[in-house]
Amino acid sequence: MISEPEFEGGTTFETAEVLTEEQGPRPPRARRPWLWALGGAVAASAVWGGGLYAYEQRKDPGPDLGGYATVAEEELCKLAKFRALGGILGERNVDGHGDVLDEAAISEASCSAAFGPQEAGQTVDVRYTLHKTIDPEHEFEARARQSGVLRKIDGIGEQAWFDDAGGQGGTLWILDGQAELQFQMYWQIPFDESGNPVEGAPEQPDLSGIDVPMSQDALALMAALKK
């Protein structure tokens, strides 16, 4: 009777070893560096482009200038023909102009024209101001009223006011959108060194109703400034 896993000869059978070829997990493959670098560049470009677009959308384009533009030196005198006023005051003879202001927020130019005989002292001044950032409507009338008693003129721009200088001429203020114009016509009585009126000086023309030809010349200039 065999009681142990033995046979004669005392030979012991050992359990055979089972060989397996199990391998451990493989290390992860290295990602190619240019792939993630390219992906990062594309993402950054998309973010930058989106930010630039959003910034451009937020930029304030500024007010509508209604076709008005800055004028160069001496250009205002060329555009201001003064044909209606010249029909009353006589031939235009001498022009003068002031400094031209051209900044991001505002531009301004002025012109002075003399009519008739040089000793007559008939002068028309015009100043053109273009407001590029602010709305001048809120302060326009208040500033105009500082100069005298005004009478409203209809049919010129958004607002127009006239100050009669008591037979010596007058001043016309005009607001048209972002553009502001001021026309001033005055008659200077010529005096000698002693303060007496010069003998033989030209007589003053009738300046009653001078706001009508002044308004006509203003409308013509406003149209020329938009071309």
Long-range contacts (C-beta under 8 A, 24 or more apart in sequence): 62-132, 62-133, 63-131, 63-132, 63-133, 63-135, 63-177, 63-178, 64-177, 64-178, 65-130, 65-132, 65-177, 65-178, 65-179, 66-176, 66-177, 66-178, 66-179, 66-226, 67-226, 68-130, 68-176, 68-177, 68-178, 68-179, 68-225, 68-226, 69-130, 69-225, 69-226, 70-102, 70-107, 70-109, 70-130, 71-100, 71-107, 71-109, 71-128, 71-225, 72-100, 73-97, 73-100, 73-109, 75-109, 76-109, 76-110, 76-111, 76-126, 76-128, 77-111, 77-113, 79-221, 79-224, 79-225, 80-111, 80-113, 80-126, 80-217, 80-221, 80-224, 81-217, 81-220, 81-221, 81-224, 82-113, 82-115, 82-124, 82-217, 83-216, 83-217, 83-220, 84-212, 84-213, 84-214, 84-216, 84-217, 84-220, 85-115, 85-124, 85-185, 85-210, 85-213, 85-214, 85-217, 86-115, 87-213, 88-205, 88-207, 88-210, 88-213, 89-115, 89-116, 89-122, 89-124, 89-185, 89-205, 90-115, 90-116, 90-117, 90-120, 90-122, 91-115, 91-116, 93-118, 94-118, 104-132, 104-133, 105-131, 105-132, 105-133, 105-134, 106-130, 106-131, 106-132, 106-133, 107-132, 116-202, 117-202, 119-190, 119-198, 119-201, 119-202, 120-187, 120-190, 120-201, 120-202, 121-187, 121-188, 121-189, 121-190, 122-185, 122-187, 122-188, 122-205, 123-185, 123-186, 123-188, 124-183, 124-184, 124-185, 125-182, 125-183, 125-184, 125-185, 126-181, 126-182, 126-183, 126-184, 126-221, 127-181, 127-182, 128-179, 128-180, 128-181, 128-221, 128-225, 129-179, 129-180, 129-181, 129-182, 130-178, 130-179, 130-180, 131-178, 131-179, 131-180, 132-178, 135-178, 136-175, 136-178, 136-180, 137-175, 140-173, 140-175, 140-180, 144-173, 147-171, 151-211, 153-211, 153-215, 155-215, 156-215, 156-218, 156-219, 156-222, 157-181, 157-222, 160-215, 160-218, 162-211, 162-214, 164-211, 167-204, 167-207, 167-208, 168-207, 169-207, 169-210, 170-207, 170-210, 170-211, 170-214, 172-211, 172-214, 172-215, 172-218, 174-218, 174-222, 176-222, 179-222, 179-225, 181-218, 181-221, 181-222, 183-214, 183-217, 183-218, 185-210, 185-214
